[in-house]
Amino acid sequence: MDTEGTIRAAVAAFSEGDDAEFDALLSDDLHYSINAQPEVGPFCAEVDCKPAFYEAMGRILAEWEIRDYRIIDLIVSGNRGAAQIAYTALRHSGEAQFEARLALFLTVEDGKLTEIHEYHDTAVLGSGPTAVG
């Protein structure tokens, strides 16, 4: 699978909750970082293997249900890609949803994601949850 296909398949698998397909598209030595301002500080991470990635994601998913996670824009050059993602998230405590966007910068080698760098729209996240239609 080429770079674009790998990225699209990984986003779709994550969005659809297809854990086996998502896992198959991640390198064992995946480097993952989530970078943001202090508003989302508890979720910031810099890790260098698949188990640590899942631990970092587990902290997020323990508090939030991610919904409607989809690619808005995708630019690919060689084995690298930049994607703008739109998503909604519902806090498990029942608060209103977030609607926000994030940017992913990804590297693909041998059909697997080897790097994911995630950047959030912290202005939206810092303003707190808002009601969604």
C-alpha positions as a Markdown table, in Angstrom:
| # | Residue | x | y | z |
|---|---|---|---|---|
| 1 | Met | 0.0 | 0.0 | 0.0 |
| 2 | Asp | 1.3 | 3.5 | -0.8 |
| 3 | Thr | 1.7 | 6.3 | 1.7 |
| 4 | Glu | -1.7 | 7.9 | 0.9 |
| 5 | Gly | -3.4 | 4.5 | 1.1 |
| 6 | Thr | -1.8 | 3.7 | 4.4 |
| 7 | Ile | -2.8 | 7.0 | 6.0 |
| 8 | Arg | -6.3 | 6.8 | 4.7 |
| 9 | Ala | -6.7 | 3.2 | 5.9 |
| 10 | Ala | -5.3 | 4.0 | 9.4 |
| 11 | Val | -7.6 | 7.0 | 9.8 |
| 12 | Ala | -10.6 | 5.0 | 8.7 |
| 13 | Ala | -9.7 | 2.0 | 11.0 |
| 14 | Phe | -9.3 | 4.4 | 14.0 |
| 15 | Ser | -12.6 | 6.1 | 13.2 |
| 16 | Glu | -14.5 | 2.9 | 12.7 |
| 17 | Gly | -13.0 | 1.3 | 15.8 |
| 18 | Asp | -11.3 | -1.5 | 13.8 |
| 19 | Asp | -8.6 | -2.1 | 16.3 |
| 20 | Ala | -7.0 | -5.1 | 14.5 |
| 21 | Glu | -6.7 | -3.1 | 11.2 |
| 22 | Phe | -5.4 | 0.0 | 13.0 |
| 23 | Asp | -2.8 | -2.0 | 14.9 |
| 24 | Ala | -1.6 | -3.8 | 11.7 |
| 25 | Leu | -0.9 | -0.3 | 10.2 |
| 26 | Leu | 1.4 | 0.8 | 13.1 |
| 27 | Ser | 5.1 | 0.0 | 13.2 |
| 28 | Asp | 6.3 | -1.7 | 16.5 |
| 29 | Asp | 8.8 | 1.2 | 17.0 |
| 30 | Leu | 6.2 | 3.9 | 16.2 |
| 31 | His | 7.2 | 7.4 | 17.4 |
| 32 | Tyr | 4.2 | 9.4 | 18.5 |
| 33 | Ser | 3.9 | 12.9 | 19.9 |
| 34 | Ile | 0.9 | 15.0 | 20.8 |
| 35 | Asn | 1.8 | 18.6 | 21.1 |
| 36 | Ala | -0.4 | 21.2 | 22.6 |
| 37 | Gln | -0.7 | 24.2 | 24.9 |
| 38 | Pro | -1.3 | 23.7 | 28.7 |
| 39 | Glu | -5.1 | 23.4 | 28.2 |
| 40 | Val | -4.6 | 19.8 | 27.1 |
| 41 | Gly | -1.3 | 19.2 | 29.0 |
| 42 | Pro | -2.4 | 15.9 | 30.6 |
| 43 | Phe | -2.6 | 14.4 | 27.2 |
| 44 | Cys | 0.7 | 15.6 | 25.8 |
| 45 | Ala | 3.1 | 12.7 | 25.0 |
| 46 | Glu | 6.3 | 11.8 | 23.4 |
| 47 | Val | 6.7 | 8.0 | 23.0 |
| 48 | Asp | 8.8 | 5.6 | 21.0 |
| 49 | Cys | 7.0 | 2.2 | 20.8 |
| 50 | Lys | 3.6 | 0.8 | 20.0 |
| 51 | Pro | 2.7 | -0.1 | 23.7 |
| 52 | Ala | 3.6 | 3.4 | 24.9 |
| 53 | Phe | 1.4 | 4.8 | 22.1 |
| 54 | Tyr | -1.5 | 2.7 | 23.3 |
| 55 | Glu | -0.9 | 3.9 | 26.8 |
| 56 | Ala | -1.0 | 7.5 | 25.7 |
| 57 | Met | -4.1 | 7.0 | 23.7 |
| 58 | Gly | -5.7 | 5.1 | 26.6 |
| 59 | Arg | -5.4 | 8.2 | 28.8 |
| 60 | Ile | -7.4 | 10.2 | 26.2 |
| 61 | Leu | -9.9 | 7.5 | 25.5 |
| 62 | Ala | -10.5 | 6.9 | 29.2 |
| 63 | Glu | -11.9 | 10.5 | 29.3 |
| 64 | Trp | -13.2 | 11.1 | 25.8 |
| 65 | Glu | -15.3 | 9.2 | 23.2 |
| 66 | Ile | -13.9 | 10.3 | 19.8 |
| 67 | Arg | -16.6 | 10.6 | 17.1 |
| 68 | Asp | -16.7 | 11.5 | 13.5 |
| 69 | Tyr | -12.9 | 11.4 | 13.0 |
| 70 | Arg | -12.3 | 12.1 | 9.4 |
| 71 | Ile | -9.7 | 13.6 | 6.9 |
| 72 | Ile | -10.5 | 17.1 | 5.6 |
| 73 | Asp | -7.3 | 17.6 | 3.7 |
| 74 | Leu | -4.3 | 15.3 | 3.0 |
| 75 | Ile | -1.1 | 16.2 | 1.3 |
| 76 | Val | 1.4 | 13.4 | 0.6 |
| 77 | Ser | 5.0 | 13.7 | -0.6 |
| 78 | Gly | 7.1 | 10.5 | -0.8 |
| 79 | Asn | 6.7 | 8.6 | 2.5 |
| 80 | Arg | 5.4 | 11.6 | 4.4 |
| 81 | Gly | 1.9 | 13.0 | 4.8 |
| 82 | Ala | 0.1 | 15.9 | 6.4 |
| 83 | Ala | -3.5 | 15.6 | 7.3 |
| 84 | Gln | -6.1 | 17.9 | 8.7 |
| 85 | Ile | -8.6 | 16.0 | 10.7 |
| 86 | Ala | -12.0 | 17.1 | 11.9 |
| 87 | Tyr | -13.6 | 15.3 | 14.8 |
| 88 | Thr | -16.0 | 15.5 | 17.6 |
| 89 | Ala | -15.4 | 14.3 | 21.1 |
| 90 | Leu | -17.8 | 13.6 | 24.0 |
| 91 | Arg | -16.5 | 13.6 | 27.6 |
| 92 | His | -17.6 | 10.3 | 29.3 |
| 93 | Ser | -18.9 | 12.4 | 32.2 |
| 94 | Gly | -21.7 | 13.6 | 29.9 |
| 95 | Glu | -20.6 | 17.1 | 29.2 |
| 96 | Ala | -21.3 | 18.6 | 25.8 |
| 97 | Gln | -19.2 | 17.7 | 22.8 |
| 98 | Phe | -16.2 | 19.3 | 21.3 |
| 99 | Glu | -16.0 | 20.0 | 17.6 |
| 100 | Ala | -12.4 | 20.6 | 16.6 |
| 101 | Arg | -9.6 | 20.0 | 14.1 |
| 102 | Leu | -6.1 | 18.7 | 14.5 |
| 103 | Ala | -3.1 | 18.3 | 12.2 |
| 104 | Leu | -1.3 | 15.0 | 11.8 |
| 105 | Phe | 2.2 | 14.8 | 10.3 |
| 106 | Leu | 2.9 | 11.2 | 9.4 |
| 107 | Thr | 5.7 | 9.0 | 8.1 |
| 108 | Val | 5.1 | 5.7 | 6.4 |
| 109 | Glu | 7.7 | 3.0 | 5.8 |
| 110 | Asp | 6.9 | -0.5 | 4.4 |
| 111 | Gly | 3.2 | 0.2 | 4.6 |
| 112 | Lys | 3.2 | 1.0 | 8.3 |
| 113 | Leu | 3.1 | 4.3 | 10.2 |
| 114 | Thr | 6.4 | 4.9 | 11.8 |
| 115 | Glu | 5.8 | 8.5 | 13.0 |
| 116 | Ile | 2.7 | 10.4 | 14.1 |
| 117 | His | 3.0 | 14.0 | 15.2 |
| 118 | Glu | -0.3 | 15.4 | 16.4 |
| 119 | Tyr | -1.1 | 19.1 | 16.9 |
| 120 | His | -4.5 | 20.4 | 18.2 |
| 121 | Asp | -6.4 | 23.6 | 17.8 |
| 122 | Thr | -5.8 | 24.6 | 21.5 |
| 123 | Ala | -7.9 | 27.8 | 21.1 |
| 124 | Val | -11.0 | 25.6 | 20.7 |
| 125 | Leu | -10.0 | 23.1 | 23.3 |
| 126 | Gly | -9.1 | 25.8 | 25.8 |
| 127 | Ser | -12.6 | 27.4 | 25.5 |
| 128 | Gly | -14.3 | 24.3 | 26.9 |
| 129 | Pro | -17.0 | 22.1 | 25.6 |
| 130 | Thr | -19.8 | 23.6 | 23.7 |
| 131 | Ala | -23.2 | 22.2 | 22.7 |
| 132 | Val | -23.2 | 20.4 | 19.3 |
| 133 | Gly | -26.4 | 20.0 | 17.2 |
